[in-house]
Amino acid sequence: MAGHSKWANIQHRKGRQDEKRGKAWTRVIREIMVAARLGGGDPTANPRLRLAIEKAKAVNLPVDTVKRNIDKATGNLEGVSYEEIRYEGYGIGGAAIIVDCMTDNRVRTVAEVRHAFSKYGGNLGTEGSVAFQFKHCGQMIFAPGTNEDKLMEAALEAGAEDVITGEDGAIEVLTGPADFEAVKTALEAAQLKPELAEVTMRAENTIDLAGEDAQRMQKLLDVLEDLDDVQEVYHNAAMDE
């Protein structure tokens, strides 16, 4: 999560997601298909598929649509085959950007991503050029005002790696990717429900951007997120609201 205020940043992301409900469905369907193809169609034995189904519920994707796309991915129905591709690059002020895509046409996708970077002030880098600046982890963010002592005790007991309270009062719980689901379940059982919960690429350090630079960076991120084949965009820019 970038931004001086994690809480404000979450609200911005939620607002954008609400505006793009149709695209959210498309992204979730692709994630379901890839998860099912790689790990099988049984959610109880496939953690990635379980998370994808949770995302589907969060955006009100119909149950029949979820089942149909699992069947497609596992060969029970004919369907499109998607592959995962990660692109890395630099934004305004040298900020690091990771773009995760799912595509059925690699040539189209790289052309669109490269065009977005070059047109809006960034540069597409090589594989590994910025990924070392991020940590693959589970992340849960709780609203300001959450009982910090209760959350910290429950999170660490459940196997979380770290609990961090931000300047804005939001509390961040970090886990290993494999421990994310168990920690989230334990916290929800303790009546501690996160506002945001995901397995993500978390920036280890941030680059501060303000004024016009922040606006240009946000524009680049918005354009990348709007590309049809893009699933997630991660970055390490901390931008003024």
LINRA-V9311 format. One record per backbone hydrogen bond with DSSP energy under -0.5 kcal/mol. NH is the residue of the N-H (numbers start at 0). CO is the residue of the C=O. If there is no record, write none. Layout:
# LINRA-V9311
nh = <NH;NH>
co = <CO;CO>
This chain:
# LINRA-V9311
nh = <3;5;8;9;10;11;12;13;14;15;16;17;18;19;20;23;24;25;26;27;28;29;30;31;32;33;34;35;36;37;38;39;42;44;45;49;50;51;52;53;54;55;56;57;58;59;60;65;66;67;68;69;70;71;72;73;74;75;76;81;82;84;86;88;89;90;93;94;96;97;98;99;99;100;100;101;102;108;109;110;111;112;113;114;115;116;117;118;119;120;121;122;124;128;132;133;134;136;136;137;138;139;140;141;145;147;150;151;152;153;154;155;156;157;158;158;159;160;161;163;165;165;168;170;171;172;173;174;178;179;179;182;183;184;185;186;187;188;189;190;191;192;193;194;195;197;199;199;201;201;203;204;206;208;212;213;214;215;216;217;218;219;220;221;222;223;224;225;226;226;229;230;231;233;235;237;238;239>
co = <238;3;4;5;6;7;8;9;10;11;12;13;14;15;17;19;20;21;22;23;24;25;26;27;28;29;30;31;32;33;34;35;40;41;42;45;46;47;48;49;50;51;52;53;54;56;55;61;62;63;64;65;66;67;68;69;71;70;70;79;102;100;98;96;122;94;90;91;88;233;86;97;231;84;98;228;82;104;105;106;107;108;109;110;111;112;113;114;115;117;116;89;87;125;129;130;201;134;199;174;197;172;195;170;142;145;146;147;148;149;150;151;152;153;154;155;154;173;173;171;163;169;165;141;163;139;161;137;175;175;176;178;179;180;181;182;183;184;185;187;186;190;191;140;140;138;136;197;134;199;132;132;235;237;209;209;210;211;212;213;214;215;216;217;218;219;220;221;222;223;226;99;99;97;95;206;236;208>
